[in-house]
Amino acid sequence: MKRFTVCCFSNPIHKNKNHNPDKKLRNSMEISRNDNGEVRVARHAKQNNNNNVTPVIGSDRTNVIVNHDFSLGTHSWHPNCCEASIVTADSGIPHGVLDPSKYGSYVVVNNRKETWQGLEQDITSRVKPCSLYKVTATVAVSGPVQGLEEVMATLKLENQQSPTNYQFIAKTCVFKEKWVRLEGMFSLPSLPERVVFYLEGPSPGIDLLIQSVTIHLESDPELERREAVTVEDENLVVNPNFEDGLNNWSGRSCKIVCHDSMADGKIVPQSGKAFAAATERTQSWNGIQQEITGKVERKRVYEATAVVRIYGNNVTSATVQATLWVQNPNQRDQYIGIANVQATDKEWIQCKGKFLLNGSASRVVIYIEGPPPGTDILLNSLTVKHAEKIPPSPRPAIENPAFGVNILTNSQLTDGTTNGWFPLGNCTLSVAEGSPRILPPLARDSLGPHEPLSGRYMLVTNRTQTWMGPAQMITDKLKLFLTYQISVWVKLGSGINSPQNVNVALGIDSQWVNGGQVEINDDKWHEIGGSFRVEKQPSKALVYIQGPSSGVDLMVAGLQIFPVDRLARIKHLRRQSDKIRRSDVILKFSGVDASKLSGATVKIRQTRNSFPVGTCISRSSIDNEDFVDFFLKNFNWAVFGNELKWYWTEPEQGKLNYQDADDMLNLCSSNNIETRGHCIFWEVQATVQQWIQNMNQNDLNTAVQNRLTGLLNRYKGKFKHYDVNNEMLHGSFYQDKLGKDIRVNMFKTAHQLDPSATLFVNDYHIEDGCDPKSCPEKYIEHILDLQEKGAPVGGIGIQGHIDSPVGPIVCSALDRLGILGLPIWFTELDVSSINEHIRGDDLEVMMWEAFGHPAVEGIMLWGFWELFMSRDNSHLVNAEGDVNEAGKRLLAVKKDWLSHANGHIDQNGAFAFRGYHGNYAVEVITSSSQKVLKTFVVEKGDSAQVITVDLQGL
């Protein structure tokens, strides 16, 4: 999202050896305009373009700052490597400073050689952790000022056993000899040994003038919990219905106006007596906003509801979005999309969604944005309340599921007619002979031995639209929450001169559901395999076959739709997993006389399975200690959702941001979590920054090489995998701009820069049969083409964003890809269902399909925490930390993948068992009750393993 900025023309800030070398200062600030037309400059401060800034005066016992107005001279204040003196009406007026007789006394900080030099005060004993403080300072500059100068408020946090940290609070821009108020907030998650507040920032040689400083406690969570009565349904928004005009509201870089009606009375409030309009918008992010700093608690879920519509600029429909802007104490900005809705100029509509803050926030602003510039946003009301916890739905009761039974009528056309079928559109249906008599392979894998098909097929002619084909109503035959598999033979008539897509589709009320697709470019019979599930009772449901161009005849044979038995499939996968993920193990105990060990009790417990199970994480999520706790306990790999992508690390040309990725990598490496690098490039044009899209070929090629060099050199040896060019089957931006060789060159260069990393291709809809662009055959062809041209492709990534998974369909894709001999990973696995139990069923199926296939070497979930998932109804842990039924299934499956054994050491000093590969602990207890605990590892392998355990000292 683009932001309108104004530059501050101060000199670069240099730091001495005692100053934090990693502290970043930004030379741009956001401008916004409130309802009175006042311009607000900087992220925390309001700049007034006159000299009439009212200072904070008088004694204030609640002020953290001692001698806040310098009435006691410089008592409690200390100049940092510079000089400070008090200017009063009695002391005379030094040249080039403000008249104290007009503005009162103030301090002048001079002889400044560095920008970080200023005035400081130790506030350690007067601040508390987890409380929110507001800083207000009245400042100015004097001396050889050229244009604008920056003044900043900063905290220095000191601990003897760790490096000094610096926490940015606020900054503002000031003109020469004009008082400006600097405002900001801060919170300390924990209290260091020493906390020093200081003001800094103008260029060397510029004097810093300070009239007063206050730090007030805004909120104290401990006090609030002890004294306040929490009202769960209290609205955090002040004046939510504009009953008090525009008080507490402001425009986000635009004008806002309050109305009781508009458009000659055609637009009136849906509720209440007034509404607001954000007008004169020049950017899509312009809108109406309210600050809710200090009201939002971290790790608590809130629900925001806005009643909105649009007006003007000949726009009748546009997306309106509720967004949260959060700035943390370290000056990191975060934009949280709460909800969006397609609003119109005809009626009010509700925009409703939830949000959660993982970490501490210095500022929190909620605002409404989205429509094109020139279009007004109308807001009737806005509420932000603590979200009500919704109890989980019980497991659906499904009576007589009839697994494997076809729900369709006259699928075999046994009477030679099309009874039960009807033509969709004005095409013609007839019956012919000559189709395959065997079940399609995917159905055969699910159904096992089955009677042969009839050999009859439906011939569809006179097709004048692509959607025309045979159809059948199935409304009364579907059962909610059952997963159905689709299987059919299809063939096209002669005369096709280009590849044609054929699709089994379902019309569930007004929704189109993809039941599987295939691309045909010959005169052979092809199988379509797919799946679907219905979770809300439809008023109308039909299945139909569609897709080829108009005029192309379509042949359909043996269409079957049947529910699949998940438990039977998992039982099969357990047996399969035992063959490929377990080994026979013989423990040979040494170091002790065999007679002493004979008959001793052995207790074996597996502590960790070596099969990788990882998850996607984000920078904001690791600020939540509950998230981190679940992550570290249950996963051994990680991938970053966005923070390594090019659009994140370099949103604007030359402005690099690796700090987020560094923070996440540090967390993982310090906890022995392996990481995947996702991704170096992304081939889909919509994901490419505009500045890259605007480049000519030579500049783009240089930018690509710089991206490779910068990323791979910085993180050499730190990421085990890289997705080199994401989704090449679905996009071609770099190939179109730089030629076909660019993809191969990306792989080659990446390998040269970091030979230790395995380089992956990565794409979606590989495993579910619903996308001809990325069917296994197309993926294989793509990989072989890269390899033949010299690309060192080392792994196959299957994203795994899947709905209603069916084991044999997934397994078939894995089998076909497995012939390449490359490791296969599910790289972005998630499943979705409104019912947590069904969601858990789907996750269990996918985990066992991966674990039970010899070509698969790891699983990465695409997240697990509510509100931080890319798909609705896919989370495993609720936003406030409760593990739901799907999450419990994850933990249960991982527990199933741990082996245990108990018994006695035989007369040869050995103990045999069969266990999954991974880490183990063994406890030996002798007849005399002596105990010893040892660890060992069962490595991957087909043959029996003999492992020696030394018990010396028992």
N, C-alpha and C positions, 0 to 999 in steps of 0.2 A: 504494500500500500504506500502510495507516495505521500510525502508530507511537505507542506510549504515551509521554507526555512529562510532565515535572514542571517547573514554572516556577521560575525564580530571581528573587526579588523585589528585584533590584538596580535602581538608577536608570539611566536611559538613559545610554549612553556618548557623551560629546561629545569632539570632537577639535579640537586647535588647528590653526593653518595649516600646521604642519610635520608633522602626522599625516596618514596616508593617508585621503582623503575617501571612497574607495570600499570601504574595509575594512568587512565586514559582521560583526556579532556577533549570535549567536542567543540568545534568552532561553529556550530549552528544550533539554532534554537527554534522551537515551534512558536508561531504567532497564532493567537486566537482572538476573537472579538466577542465581547459579551453583549448583553441586550441593551446596554447603554452606549454602545459604540466604542467603549474603551479598548485599546489595544493591549493585549497581554503578551509580554515578551519573555522568553526563557521558560524552562520547564517548571521552575518553581517560583518564579518571581513576576511581579507586575511592575512594568517600567512606567513611570510618570514623566511626561515630557515638560515638567515645570519644576520650579524650585520649592513648591509648597508641599513638602512631605512632612507630615506630622510625626515627630519623634515619639518614642515610647518613654514617658517620664515618670518620675516618682518612685518611691520605695515599693518593692513588690516581693513579699516573702515567698511567693510561689515560683519566682524566677530562679532557674538553675544557675544563671550567671550572677556572680558576685560583682558589685560595682558596675552595673549594666550601663549606666549613663556617664561614667567617668567622673562623677561628682567627688570621688575620693582620689582623683588623679589616676595613676596607672596601677593602683593597688589591685592585686590578684591577677593582673595582666602581665604578659611577658612578650617583648618583641623577639621574633625568631630570626636571629642572625642579622638584625637591622636595628634601627633606633625608633623610639616613640616619644612623643611629647604632647602635652595638653595645650590646647589653644582656648583661651578665655577672653572675655571682653576686657579684662584688666591686664592681660599679658601682652596686649598689642597684637596686630594682625600681620603675620608674615606675608611676604609677597606671594601672590598667586593662590591664596587659599580663601575660603569663604568667610564672610564677616560673622564672628561669633555673637556680636551684639544683636544680630538679626535671627540667627538660628540656634544660639546657645553654644555652650562649650562642646568640644569634641577632641578626639585624639588624632594626631598626624603620625603616620608610620612612614618614615623616610629612610634615606640611605640604603635603598633596596637594590641589591645586585642580581637577584634572581626572582622569578615570578612567584615561587612558592614562599617567599619571605613575607611575613605579616605579623599579626598579633594573635596570641594564643592564651587560653586559660584551661587549667586542669579542672575537670568536672567529674572526676571519678566517683567521689563520695556522694554525688547528688543526682545520679541517674540510676535507673533500674533496668534489668533486662526485660525484653518482651513488651515494654511500654512504648507508646508513641509520643514523640515530642515535636513541638512546632518551634521553628527558629525564625526570628524576625530581626533584621539588622538594617539600620539606616546608614548608607555608605555613599562615598563620593571619591573622586580622584582629582589630583591636581598635578601640575608640572607640564612637561613637554608632551601633552596628549595629542595624538593624531587620530581623530575619529572616535570610535567606540573602544572601551576597555572592559575586560571581564573582571568581576569580583566574585569570589567563590567562598562558600562556607564548607568546611571539611572537618572530619573527625580523624584523629590519629589514635590508633588502637595498639597498645603495647603489651606484650607478654615476654617474660624473660627467656622462655624456652622456644620461642618461635619468632619469625621475622615480623617487623612492624607492618601493620596493615593500615590502609587509608580508606575511609568511607566518605564518598561524596554526599553532600546534603543538598546544595542548591547553588546556582550561579545566576548572575544577571549582567546585563551590559549597561554601562554608564557613560555619559558624556562628561566633558570637563566641567568641574565645579558646579555640578547639579546633583542634589541629593536624590537617591533612589532607594526604594525599599527592596530588600532581598528577603524572600520567604521560602521556606522549605520544611520538610519533616524528616525525622529519622527514627529508627528503632534498632535496638541491639538484641539479636537473638540470645546472646550470652554476654556476660560482663567480663571484659579483659582486666588485667591487673591495673592498667592506667588508660584513662580516656581523656584526650586533650581536644578541645574545640579551638579552631582557629580560622581566621579570615585571610585570604591570599588572592593572588591572581593577576593584578595589573602588570604590565611590562616592566622590566628593570628600569630604574630611574624615575618611575612614576610614583608619586606619593599616594598612599591609601588613607582616606579620611573616614573615620568611624564615629558616628554620633551616639548610637545606642545599640545594644544587643540584648535580646530576650530569648530564653528557651523555656517554654511552658509545657507541662504535661498535658497532652491531649486525651489520652486514654490509658487506663491501667487495668489490664485484664484481671489481675488478681483482685483488685478492689471492686471491679464490676461484678465478678463472680461472688464476692463476699457480701456486697451491699445491694446490688441492683436486682430487680426482678425481671427476668428475661421474658419478654412477650414474644412467643413464637411467630405470631402472625403480624408483627410490627413491620410496617413498611419503612425501609431505609431511605426512601426518597422523600425529600421535603417538598411540600406543595405539589403533590403528584398530579392533581387535576387542574392546576392553574387557577385555583380559587383566589390565590393571592397574586394574580398577575404572573409576572416572570421572575418573581423573587426566587433566589437560589438556582435559577437556570441561566445558562449563557450559550451563545452561539459558538460553534467550533469552527472558527475562521469564517463565519458568515453572520448574517443578521437574523435575529429571531423576533417575531411579532406575536402578540396575543390577540385572538379573535373570539367573538361570540358567534360569528357566521362569516361566510365568504361566498363569492360567486352569486351575488344577488339573493342570498338566503338559501341557495341550493345545498350548501355545505354547512351543517350545524353539528355540534358535539353529539357523539353517541351517548355520552353520559356527562353529567355536570353542566356547567354554564359556559365553559370556555375551552379552547384548545390553542396550541402554539403552532406557528409555522416557521420552519427554517428556510429562509429565502436568500436570494442573491448568492447562491452557491456556485462556486467556480471549480470545485473538485468533488469527486464522488464521496470523499471522506468528510466533507463539510456536513454539519448537522447541528443538533441540539444536544446539550450535555449538562450533567450535574455531577459535582464532586461528592463522593461518598467515603472519602478517606477517614479512617478511624472507626468506621461502622461495620466493616466487613472483617470477620474473623477468618484466619487461615484454617485450612482443612475442614471447612464447613460448606455445605452445598446450599446455594441460593438459587431461587427461581425468579427470573425477570419476565414481566409481562408488559408489553407495550401495545397500545391501540393506535394504529397508524393508517395513513392513506397518503396519496401523492396528489400534486396539483401542478398544472401548467406545462409550458414548453412543448405542447402537443405530444406529451408522453402519457399513454393511457395505462401502462403497466410497467412496473420496475421492481427490482429486488430492494427491499428495505431490510437493514440489518441492525441488530443491537450488538454493540461491541463494548468491551471493557478495556480501558488503557490502564496498565499497572506499571508503576516504576518502583523497583525494589531499592533497598538502602544503598546498593552499589551502583546505582544509576543505570541498571539494565532495564530497558523498556520491554514490555510484553503486551501484545494485543490478543485478547481472547474473544473469539467470535462466539457470542451467546446463542443467537438464533437469527434466522432470516426467513422472510416470507415474500411471496409475490404480491405486492400491493397494487391497487388500481386507483383511478381517480373517481370511481363510482361509489365506493362504500368503504367504511372502516373495517379493518381486519386486525386480528390479534397476532402479534409476533411474540412467541413464548419459548423460553429455553432456560437451561441451567448453567451455572458456572461454579468454579471452586478455585481458591487461591492456595497454592502449595506452600509458598514462602511468605516472608514478611514483606509488607508494602509500605513505601513512603507516601505514595499517592495512588488513589484509585478514582477513576472517572468513568462513568457509564455514559454512552452517547449513542444516538441513532444516526445512521449514515446509509449510503448505498446508491440512491438513484443517480442518473446522469446529471452533470452540471446543468444548472438552469431550471431543474425540476424542484419544486418545493416539497419538503417533507412536513406532513401534518401529524402532530402528536396530540392525542386526546388525554392520555394518561400513561403513567409508568409506575409500576410497583416492583420492588425488589424485596423479597421475603425469604426467610429460611425455608428451604424446600422440605415438604412433607415426605417422610419415608413411606414408600409404597411397599406393602408386604408382598413377598414373592408369590407367584401363582403356584398352586399345587401341581403335581405331575398329572398330566391329562390321563383320564381313564379311557382307554381304547378297547372297546369290546369286539371280540372276534375279528382281529385284524386281517385274517385270511391272507397270510404271507404267500406270495408267489401266484396268486390267483388273478387272472386278467379281468379288469373291470369293464372292458369294452364289449359291446354287443356285436356278434357276427364278424369278429376279427378275421376269421378264416374264410369268409364268404362261402360257407359250406353248401348253401342251397343254390349257389350260382347267382345270387342277387346281391344288391347293395342294401338290403333291409337293415335299418338302424343307422344308416349313413345318409347324409344329404350334402348336396353341393353348396359350398360357400361361394356366393355369386352365381353368375349365369353360365358356369362351366357345366360339362356333361360327365357323368360317372357311368362306367360300364365295367363288366367283369371279363377278364381274360385269363389264359393259362400260360404257365412257363416261368414262374418265379421260383426262387430257392425253396426247397422243402426242409431245410435245416434251420434251426433257430440262429439268429445272429449271435456272434461269439459272446458279446457282453451279456446278453440274456441267458445264454447257455451257462456262463460262469455263475450266475445268480440262481438259476432254476435247477441246474443239474440235469440228469436224464429227463427227456421230455419227448412226447409224441411228435412226429414230424408235422411240418406245416402242410397245408392243403395244396400248395403249388398255384393257387389262384391269386390274382392281384387286381386292384382297382386301377383302371385306366382313366385318367382325367384329361379330357380334351376340351377344345373351345375356350381356353383360358385367355382372357383379355386383360387381366390384372395379375400382378405378382402374388397377391394374397389369395387367389382363388385355388380351391382344392377341396378334398373330402373332409367332412366334419361330422362330429357326433357329440350330443349333449351328455355330460357326465355329472351334472349337478348333484343328483341324488346318490351317486355311487362313491363320492369322495368322503373320506373320514379325516377329520381335522388332526393335524400333527403327525400323521403317518407320512413317511418318506416313500414316494412312488418312483419306480424306475420305468423309463420309456425305452422301447426297443422296436425297430422297424427296418425293413428292407425298402430302399427307394432306387428308382432308376429314371432316367430322362429319355424322351424320344429323340429321334434323329434330328440333325440340323442345327445343333448348338455349335456356336463358333467362339465361345468364351466361357470361362469357368462360371458355374451357376451355384448359388447357395440354395439348399433345400433345408427347411426348418420345420420341426414339430413344435407347434405353438399352442398355448392354452390361453383362452380368454376367460379370466376370472373376474366377473363383473366388468369393470372398465379397464382392468389391468391386463397388459400383455405379459405372459410368462414364457420364457425361453425353455423349451423342453429338449433341446439338442439341435445341432446343425452339422451339415457336411457340405463340402465343396465338391462338385462333380464336373468333370471335363471329358467324359468318355461315355460309352454305351453299356457300362457294367452296372451290376447291382452293388449298392453301397449300404453300409449299416449306419443308422443314426442311433446313438445312445445318449440318454440324458436323464435328468431327474427333476423333481419338484416336490413342493409341500405346500399345503394350504393351512393357514393358521387362524383364519377368521371365516365364519360361515358365509359362503357366497350365495347370492340370489340366483346367479346363473353362471354355469361353467361349461365350456366346450373345448374340445381338442380338435385341431385341424392341421393339415399339412400344406405348406405354402412355400414360396420362394423363387422358383425359376421365372425367367422373363416371360412376358405375355407371349402367347403363341407356342410355347414349349410344352409338349405333352408330359404328364407326370404319371409315374407308375408307383403304386404303394402296395406292399405285401406284408402281412403278418404283424400288423401294429399291435403291440401289447403294452398295457399300463398295469403294473402290479406293485403292491407294497412289499418292501424288502425287510428281512429279518436281521436287525442290527446285532442282536445277541449271538445268533448263529454265526455271523461273519466274524465277530470278535473271538468266538471260540476257535474258529479256524485259524485266526491270526495269532492266537496264543500258541498254538501248536507250531506254526511257522516260525514265530519268534524264538521258540525254544531251540530250534535247529540252527538259527543264524546268530543269535545273541548270547547263547549260553555255551559253556564248555565244561567237560568233565575235569575235575580238579582232584589231585591227590596231595594232601598236605603231609610232608615228611618232617617230623619233629626231631631236632638234634640238640646236642649240648647237655643232655640229661640221660642217665642210664635208662634203657628201655624198660627194665623191670619196674622202675618207679612210675613210668608213664602208662603202663598197661592198665586199661580200664578207666583211665582218667576221663573226666567229662570235658567235652568240647562244645562251645557255643560260638557259632559263626554268625556274624551280622554284617550285611553289606551296607556301607556308609554312603556310597556314591556310585551310580551307574555311569559308565564312561560314555554312553550315548549322549551327544550334546542336545540340550533343551534350553533354548534361549528366548529372549524377548526384545521387543522394541522399547526404548526408553526415550525421554525427552529431557532437555535441560531444565525446564521448569519443574518436571515431576521429581527430580532428584533433590529438590528443596523440601520435599515432604518425607519426613523420616519414616512414616508408616509405609509409604511406597517403597523406599529403599530397603526397609526390613524384609518385606515380602519378596522383593527382587533378589536380594542376596541369599535368602534362605532357599529359594525354589528354582533358580536358574543358574546355569554355568556359562552362558554366552549372552552377548548383548549386541544390538544394532541400533544406530541412532536414527530416529524417525526423519528428521530434516536437517539436523545440525551439521552434517558433512556434505550436504548437497551444495552445488555451486551457487544456486540462487540464495543460499543462506550464508555461505562463507564469503561471497563477493556480490552483494545485492547491487552495489554501484561500482563501476569500474575503478579499480585501485583501492577501494575501501574494504580491506580484508577483516573478517571476523572469525577467528579460530578459537576464541576464548570459550565459547559454549562447548565445542567439541573437546577442547582440552580438559575442561572441568569433568565432562562425562567420562573421558578416557582415564583420567586420574582415579575416579571412583572405581572403575572396572579393574584397572591394573592393580590397585592397592588391595583388591579383594579377590585376585586370581580369576577374574572373569575375562574370558576370551572375547574378542570383538570382530565383527564384520564391518568393512568399510562400504557404506551405502550412501551415495554412489558417486563415482567420479564424474560421469556425464549422464544426462537423461535425454534420450533421443526424441521425445515427444515435444513438439514445438511450444505447446501451451505452458510448459514448465521452464522454458528458457527465458532468461532475463531479457528485457527489451533492449538494453544496451548491447547485448550480444547479437540479437536479431538484426540490429541496425548496422552491423559491421560489414565491410566488404570482405572479399575472400582472403586477401592477404592478412588483414588485421585479425580476422576470425581464426585463421590458422595459427597466428602468433599467440592469441589468447588461449587457444586449446593447449598449445605446448606449455605456456606459462601455468595453466591450471594443473597439468600433469606434473610438471617439475615442482611447483610450489607444494602441492598436496602430498605427493609421494616422497619427496625429500623430508618434509616436516615430520611425517609419521612413519618413516622407514622402519620396518620390523615390528610395528605396533599393531597393525591390523592383520589378522590371519587371512582374511578374504577381502577381495574388492569386487563389487558389481561395477564393471568397467563402463558400460554404456547401457543404461537401463531401458528395457522395453523396446528393443530394436525391431520386434515384430509388429509393433503398433505405432512407430514413429520413424521419421527419417530426416530430421532437421539437419544434423551435421553431415550426413551422407549427401543430401541434396545440395548443401552449400559448398562442401569441400571434396566431393567425389567419393566413389565406392571404397577407395583405399583407406579412407580416414578411420574406419572402424578397426581394420587390421592394425593400423599404425598406433591407435590408442592402446591396444593390447600389447603390442611389441614394446612401446615406450614405457608403459606401466611395469612390464616385467623387467626391463633394463634398470629402472629406477628402484624397484623393490623386488628382487628375485625370490624373496621368502614368502611373498603373498600368493595365494591361489586366486586366479582371476576367473570370475564367473560371468556367464550370461544370465539374465534374469528377466522373466516375463510372466504374464498372467493368463488365466483360462487355458492352461496347458492340460490340466488334469480333469476337467469337468465336461468336456464334449460339447460346449456351447458356443465356441468361437472358431470358425474355420481359419482365421488368420493365424491362430496359435495352436493348432492341433499338434500332436506329437510329431507327425510326419513333417510338418512345416518347420518345427523347431529343430529336428534332426538335420534337415536340409540346410538350415541356417548355420548350425554349428559346424557341420562338415565343410561348408563353404568358407567359413572363417579359418578353420584349421588348414585347409588346402592352400590358403594364401599365406600361411605362416603365423596366424594369430595363436599365441599360447593359451588357448582356452583350457582351463584346468577344472572347471566345475559347472554344473547345471543348476540354475536357480529356478524353482517353481514357486511362485509367490503364494498361491494357496488361499486367495480370498474366495471362499467356496460356499455355496448354498446347498442344503440338503444333500450331503455327500453320499454316494453309493460306492461301496468298497470295490467291486469288480471294475467299475469305470475308472476309478483312480488307479487301481493296480495295473490295469491294461496300459495306461499312459506310462507308468513307471517301467513296466516290462519293455515297452518299445524304446524308451529313452535309455534303458539300461544296456542296450546293445553297444552303445558308444564307449562303455567302460569308464566313464567319468563319474566322480562322486555327485550324487544328487542331494540337494538340500531343499526342504520347504523353507523359504526365506521370509515369508510375510503371512503366516497362517492365521486366519481368523474365521470364525463361523458366527452365524447370526440367527437368533430366534427370540420371539417375545417371551417365550417360556424358558426359564433357566434350566429346567430339567432336559428339555429337548436340545437346548444349546450345549449342555454337557454331553448328551448322546452324540451329537455331531463331532464335538471335540474329541471324544473318546475314539470314535471311528477313525478320524484322521490321524490321531497319534499312533494307534495300533497299525494302521496301514503303512505309516512311515517306519515304525519300529520293526514291522514284520517283513520288510522288503530289503533284500541284500544290497541293493544299489543305493539306498538312502543312508546318508551319513550324519544327518542332523535335522533338527526342527527349530525354526525361529518363529515365535508368536509375534503378531503385529500389535503387541500391547496386551494389557490385562486390566487396566484401571479405568473405571467409568469416567466419562467426560474427556478422556485422553485416548480415545479410540477413533479410527477413521470411519467405522461403521456403527450405526445404532444397534443396540441390543446384542453387542458382541463382547461386553466386558465380563470379567471373571471376579473382580473385586469391586464392590460398590464404592462410590466416590469418597465416602467417609470411613472406608477401611474394612467393611464387613465382607468376608468371603462368601459369595453366593453359591448356588447349587452347581453352576458350571465350574466355578473355581474349585469347589470341593472335588469335582470329578477329575480335574487336572491333578490335584494332590493324590487322589486315590490311584490314578493310573501310574504316576511316578512311584508310588509306594509298591504297586504291583511289579515294578521293574527292579525291585531290590530282593535279593535272595537271602534266605536264612537257612541254617542247618544246625541240628543238635545231635549229639551222639557220643560215642566213646572211642578213644584211641585203641587200635588193634594191637595184637602182640608184636607186630613189626614196627610199632611206633608211627603209624600212619592213620589218616582219616580221609575218606573219599566223599565227595559230594559233587553236585552239578549246580553251577551258578552263572548268573549274568556277569558279563565283563565289567570290571570296575574295581573300586577300592573296598577293602574288607577289614574288619577287626575280628580277631579270634581270642576267646578267653579259654584258658586251660585251667581246670580245677582238679588237683590230685586227690587221691583217697584220704590224704592227711589234711585236706582242705586248704592246701597252698594254691595260690592263684597267680596267674601271670597273663597280661594282655599284650598282644602283638598285632601288627598290621601287615597286610600283604595286598598285592594287586593281581587280579586275573586279567591277563592281556587278551586282546582279540586273537582268535585263531580257531581252526577246526579241530585240531588234534587235542588229546588230553594233555593237561599241563601238570607237571610235578613241581611243587613249590616247597622249598625248604624253609622251615620256621625254627629259628634258634631260640631254645628255651633256657640257655645258660643262665644260671643264677636262681633257678627255681628250687 
